[in-house]
Amino acid sequence: MVKSVQGVKGIIYDYIGITTGSILTAMGLVMFLVPNKIASGGVSGLATVVFYLFNLPVGKVVFALNIPLFIIGVKELGAKFGIRTLYGIVVLSFFIDFLTPYLPTLTSDPLLSAIYGGGLTGLGLGIVFRSKATTGGTDLIAQLISKYTNISVGQGLLVIDFAVIALAGIVFNAELALYALISLIITSKVIDLVQEGINISKAAFIISDNAKEIKVEIMDNLDRGVTVLNGKGGFTDENKDILLCITDRSEVSTLKRTVHSIDKDAFVIITDVHEVLGEGFNESHLKV
């Protein structure tokens, strides 16, 4: 019974996320991209070109293009393109046309439009993806291409988006196509940021002959867990312990000082990690 209630709550939260993300995506299109003729790939980019060629509402064109793609996707790729994706398509299409008369164009500068429009649509799409849905579009085409060819989904998306941007360059001009490319890159980066999380922690790999002492010092003074990995020196062929420790960014300096105080010759690698889940870190997203 408890699991059933939690499942219902999860579904409700997902649909709230799909709705919120679709509205944010629509806002990015209405306030920045469409009025400045920035067609940054995808179905929305193609709909922007159609709008300026034939004066057809962008939302209705997005819906008209997505529905056959959705039907083909369900038929060819299975039920995973189900009700959530259909809901995302409908909500995005509706709010693009609904918000157009009410939201102002915030800037006529194409660079600012590419940056902020790309960022806002990326934020919206990232939220939709985290809610286990899509808004249809070229990802369906890319997966169909991937099914019947040797082209990966990522490569397929790249080819389709570039084709849309190239079309925009022909219809509008090359300069606007370049701005559209900037917007596309920003959108993809923001989607990744939303998917991976904005809380960047640090992972430290420590190789030292004094690994045991360093491990104890980190656990006692930094109150961080340490994982001991088995390694072997490539030159000496000797077995070595490799310590793996995840810390907050604010603790990196303390960690380096701790290691250096025990072994000045220790080999330390520090790298970024996104959205660490578990004890001592972000536990609220474990159920996402």
Backbone torsions as a table, in degrees:
resi	resn	phi	psi	omega
1	MET	NA	-43.8	179.0
2	VAL	-63.5	-42.9	178.7
3	LYS	-63.0	-36.4	179.3
4	SER	-64.9	-43.5	178.0
5	VAL	-63.5	-44.4	178.8
6	GLN	-62.5	-36.7	178.5
7	GLY	-64.9	-41.0	178.3
8	VAL	-64.7	-43.4	177.8
9	LYS	-60.4	-41.6	178.6
10	GLY	-61.6	-41.2	178.4
11	ILE	-64.8	-42.1	178.8
12	ILE	-61.6	-46.4	178.7
13	TYR	-61.0	-38.4	179.1
14	ASP	-63.6	-43.6	-179.2
15	TYR	-69.9	-32.2	172.7
16	ILE	-64.0	-41.5	177.9
17	GLY	-64.2	-42.2	178.6
18	ILE	-62.2	-43.2	-179.2
19	THR	-65.0	-48.4	-179.3
20	THR	-61.4	-46.9	-179.3
21	GLY	-63.3	-39.5	179.3
22	SER	-65.9	-39.7	178.5
23	ILE	-65.4	-42.4	178.4
24	LEU	-63.1	-40.8	177.4
25	THR	-62.3	-44.2	178.0
26	ALA	-61.3	-40.6	179.0
27	MET	-62.7	-41.1	177.9
28	GLY	-61.7	-39.8	178.3
29	LEU	-69.1	-45.5	-174.0
30	VAL	-71.4	-40.9	-173.9
31	MET	-87.5	-21.6	-172.9
32	PHE	-128.2	-56.7	-166.0
33	LEU	-78.4	-54.7	-175.4
34	VAL	-61.4	-48.6	-177.7
35	PRO	-66.1	-17.7	179.1
36	ASN	-105.6	14.3	175.5
37	LYS	58.5	37.7	178.2
38	ILE	-102.0	103.1	-178.0
39	ALA	-101.3	86.5	-170.9
40	SER	-89.1	55.5	175.0
41	GLY	80.0	173.5	175.2
42	GLY	72.6	-178.1	179.7
43	VAL	-65.1	-37.8	179.7
44	SER	-65.2	-36.3	176.3
45	GLY	-66.3	-42.3	177.9
46	LEU	-65.1	-38.4	178.3
47	ALA	-65.9	-32.6	176.5
48	THR	-64.6	-43.2	177.5
49	VAL	-62.8	-44.7	179.5
50	VAL	-61.9	-38.4	179.5
51	PHE	-58.5	-44.4	-177.8
52	TYR	-79.0	-20.8	177.4
53	LEU	-83.8	-40.9	-170.9
54	PHE	-124.9	0.9	178.7
55	ASN	59.4	37.3	176.7
56	LEU	-94.8	138.8	-178.4
57	PRO	-56.2	134.7	-175.3
58	VAL	-61.3	-44.6	-178.2
59	GLY	-60.7	-43.7	-179.8
60	LYS	-66.2	-37.3	178.2
61	VAL	-68.0	-41.4	176.6
62	VAL	-57.9	-45.3	179.3
63	PHE	-64.3	-46.4	-177.7
64	ALA	-62.5	-36.7	179.2
65	LEU	-76.1	-33.0	-174.8
66	ASN	-78.3	-33.9	-174.7
67	ILE	-61.3	-49.6	176.6
68	PRO	-63.2	-34.5	176.7
69	LEU	-63.3	-41.0	179.5
70	PHE	-63.5	-44.6	-179.7
71	ILE	-62.5	-44.8	178.3
72	ILE	-64.2	-40.5	-180.0
73	GLY	-61.5	-44.3	178.1
74	VAL	-63.9	-40.8	-177.8
75	LYS	-68.5	-42.6	-173.2
76	GLU	-91.9	-30.1	-172.3
77	LEU	-113.0	-5.6	174.6
78	GLY	101.7	-178.0	-171.3
79	ALA	-74.9	-5.0	-179.7
80	LYS	-63.5	-24.2	172.2
81	PHE	-88.9	69.4	-172.1
82	GLY	-102.2	-142.7	-168.8
83	ILE	-64.9	-31.6	-178.7
84	ARG	-66.6	-43.7	178.3
85	THR	-64.7	-42.2	177.2
86	LEU	-60.6	-41.6	178.1
87	TYR	-62.5	-43.7	178.6
88	GLY	-61.5	-40.8	178.5
89	ILE	-61.6	-47.4	-177.3
90	VAL	-64.8	-46.5	-177.4
91	VAL	-64.3	-44.9	-179.9
92	LEU	-62.9	-47.8	-178.5
93	SER	-60.6	-43.5	-179.1
94	PHE	-62.9	-48.2	-173.3
95	PHE	-73.5	-24.8	175.1
96	ILE	-60.2	-50.1	-179.0
97	ASP	-76.2	-33.8	-179.1
98	PHE	-66.5	-40.0	-175.9
99	LEU	-82.9	-19.0	-174.8
100	THR	-54.6	-44.1	-179.4
101	PRO	-72.6	-17.5	-170.9
102	TYR	-104.4	-27.1	-176.9
103	LEU	-95.1	136.4	179.8
104	PRO	-80.8	160.2	168.5
105	THR	-81.8	113.9	-169.4
106	LEU	-77.1	-22.3	179.1
107	THR	-155.9	150.6	174.6
108	SER	-105.0	2.3	178.2
109	ASP	-79.5	119.6	-175.6
110	PRO	-64.0	-32.5	179.6
111	LEU	-68.3	-46.7	177.1
112	LEU	-61.9	-38.7	178.5
113	SER	-64.0	-41.8	179.1
114	ALA	-63.9	-41.7	-177.9
115	ILE	-69.1	-55.0	-175.2
116	TYR	-75.2	-36.1	176.2
117	GLY	-65.4	-44.1	177.6
118	GLY	-63.2	-40.3	179.7
119	GLY	-66.4	-42.9	-177.7
120	LEU	-69.8	-42.2	177.6
121	THR	-68.0	-35.8	176.7
122	GLY	-64.3	-41.0	176.8
123	LEU	-61.4	-46.1	-179.8
124	GLY	-63.1	-46.9	-179.4
125	LEU	-65.9	-37.0	177.3
126	GLY	-60.6	-41.8	178.4
127	ILE	-65.2	-41.3	178.1
128	VAL	-61.4	-45.4	-179.5
129	PHE	-63.9	-38.7	177.7
130	ARG	-65.9	-22.4	179.6
131	SER	-91.1	16.6	174.5
132	LYS	64.7	40.4	178.8
133	ALA	-144.7	177.3	170.9
134	THR	-137.9	172.2	173.0
135	THR	-104.6	28.4	-179.0
136	GLY	74.8	-137.6	173.1
137	GLY	81.6	-156.5	-170.0
138	THR	-71.9	-15.6	177.1
139	ASP	-64.9	-30.5	174.5
140	LEU	-66.6	-44.3	178.3
141	ILE	-61.9	-43.4	-177.7
142	ALA	-62.6	-38.8	179.9
143	GLN	-71.9	-32.6	174.5
144	LEU	-66.4	-43.7	177.0
145	ILE	-59.9	-43.0	-178.9
146	SER	-63.6	-34.3	-178.7
147	LYS	-66.2	-35.7	-172.4
148	TYR	-107.1	-0.4	178.5
149	THR	-135.6	-178.4	176.5
150	ASN	-91.8	7.8	-179.4
151	ILE	-83.3	131.1	179.7
152	SER	-72.3	166.0	179.3
153	VAL	-61.8	-43.3	179.4
154	GLY	-61.6	-43.4	178.2
155	GLN	-65.7	-39.3	178.6
156	GLY	-62.2	-44.3	177.1
157	LEU	-59.9	-42.2	-178.9
158	LEU	-62.4	-45.9	-178.8
159	VAL	-62.8	-45.1	-177.9
160	ILE	-65.4	-45.9	-179.3
161	ASP	-63.5	-40.7	177.9
162	PHE	-66.2	-34.6	177.7
163	ALA	-64.6	-41.1	178.1
164	VAL	-65.6	-42.6	179.0
165	ILE	-65.0	-38.7	177.5
166	ALA	-63.6	-40.2	176.7
167	LEU	-62.0	-42.4	177.6
168	ALA	-62.0	-37.1	178.2
169	GLY	-64.2	-35.0	178.6
170	ILE	-72.8	-44.3	-176.8
171	VAL	-72.1	-43.8	-178.3
172	PHE	-95.9	-95.9	172.9
173	ASN	-161.8	167.5	-175.1
174	ALA	-63.7	-34.3	-178.8
175	GLU	-63.4	-43.6	178.4
176	LEU	-66.2	-31.8	175.9
177	ALA	-64.7	-38.1	177.6
178	LEU	-66.1	-39.7	176.1
179	TYR	-64.5	-38.2	178.3
180	ALA	-62.3	-37.1	178.0
181	LEU	-64.5	-40.9	176.0
182	ILE	-60.1	-45.3	179.9
183	SER	-61.9	-41.0	179.3
184	LEU	-62.0	-43.7	179.6
185	ILE	-63.4	-44.9	179.5
186	ILE	-62.9	-43.2	178.7
187	THR	-57.4	-47.0	-178.3
188	SER	-65.0	-37.8	179.4
189	LYS	-67.4	-41.4	179.9
190	VAL	-68.3	-38.6	175.6
191	ILE	-57.8	-46.7	178.5
192	ASP	-60.7	-40.3	-179.2
193	LEU	-63.4	-43.2	178.9
194	VAL	-67.2	-39.6	-179.3
195	GLN	-67.4	-42.4	-174.0
196	GLU	-87.7	-20.7	-177.9
197	GLY	99.8	149.5	-177.7
198	ILE	-94.8	-8.9	179.7
199	ASN	-85.9	98.8	-178.4
200	ILE	-90.6	119.5	174.5
201	SER	-102.1	-178.0	-179.4
202	LYS	-122.2	138.8	173.7
203	ALA	-109.8	130.0	179.6
204	ALA	-115.9	126.4	171.2
205	PHE	-104.4	123.8	-174.5
206	ILE	-122.0	122.9	177.7
207	ILE	-115.7	118.2	-174.9
208	SER	-155.6	152.1	173.1
209	ASP	-74.6	-13.0	178.7
210	ASN	-109.8	39.8	-174.2
211	ALA	-59.7	-38.5	-178.2
212	LYS	-63.7	-44.5	179.3
213	GLU	-64.8	-42.5	180.0
214	ILE	-63.7	-41.7	179.6
215	LYS	-58.7	-47.6	-179.6
216	VAL	-62.7	-41.1	-178.0
217	GLU	-65.9	-41.4	178.9
218	ILE	-65.2	-44.0	-178.4
219	MET	-67.1	-36.4	-177.6
220	ASP	-80.8	-45.2	-172.7
221	ASN	-89.7	-39.0	-179.7
222	LEU	-92.9	-12.2	-178.4
223	ASP	56.1	39.7	176.7
224	ARG	-116.9	146.6	176.0
225	GLY	-74.2	154.9	179.3
226	VAL	-132.5	132.8	174.9
227	THR	-104.6	130.8	-179.3
228	VAL	-98.4	118.4	178.9
229	LEU	-103.9	144.4	178.0
230	ASN	-86.6	127.7	179.4
231	GLY	-135.4	172.4	178.9
232	LYS	-141.7	131.6	179.1
233	GLY	-64.9	129.7	-178.5
234	GLY	-69.0	-31.1	-178.5
235	PHE	-89.2	-46.2	-176.2
236	THR	-86.6	-19.4	-176.8
237	ASP	63.2	22.3	179.6
238	GLU	-95.8	145.8	176.7
239	ASN	-71.3	136.5	179.8
240	LYS	-136.6	146.8	172.2
241	ASP	-87.5	133.0	176.2
242	ILE	-111.8	124.1	-178.5
243	LEU	-93.5	132.8	174.5
244	LEU	-115.4	124.0	-178.9
245	CYS	-136.4	131.3	176.8
246	ILE	-103.1	128.1	-178.4
247	THR	-134.2	167.0	168.9
248	ASP	-74.0	159.8	179.2
249	ARG	-59.4	-34.3	-177.7
250	SER	-69.1	-15.6	-176.4
251	GLU	-98.4	-2.2	-174.9
252	VAL	-62.5	-45.2	-178.9
253	SER	-61.5	-42.5	178.6
254	THR	-63.2	-40.9	178.8
255	LEU	-62.2	-45.4	-179.1
256	LYS	-64.5	-40.8	178.1
257	ARG	-64.3	-38.6	179.9
258	THR	-63.4	-46.6	179.8
259	VAL	-64.1	-45.1	-177.1
260	HIS	-64.0	-34.4	-178.9
261	SER	-68.1	-24.2	-179.6
262	ILE	-95.6	-42.0	-177.0
263	ASP	-143.9	103.9	-179.4
264	LYS	-67.4	-20.6	-178.2
265	ASP	-98.6	8.5	-179.2
266	ALA	-62.9	144.4	178.1
267	PHE	-97.7	118.4	-174.3
268	VAL	-122.9	128.9	175.0
269	ILE	-116.5	126.3	179.1
270	ILE	-121.9	128.9	-176.6
271	THR	-139.6	162.0	178.9
272	ASP	-79.3	143.5	170.4
273	VAL	-132.7	146.5	-176.0
274	HIS	-108.1	138.5	171.8
275	GLU	49.0	70.1	175.7
276	VAL	-76.4	126.8	-178.9
277	LEU	-112.7	138.9	177.5
278	GLY	135.1	-177.0	-175.8
279	GLU	-59.4	129.3	179.7
280	GLY	90.1	-8.7	179.2
281	PHE	-128.5	-156.5	-175.1
282	ASN	-73.6	110.7	179.9
283	GLU	-103.2	-7.4	-174.1
284	SER	-73.1	-17.3	-176.5
285	HIS	-104.8	10.5	-177.7
286	LEU	-64.4	-24.8	-177.3
287	LYS	-95.3	0.4	-177.7
288	VAL	-71.6	NA	NA
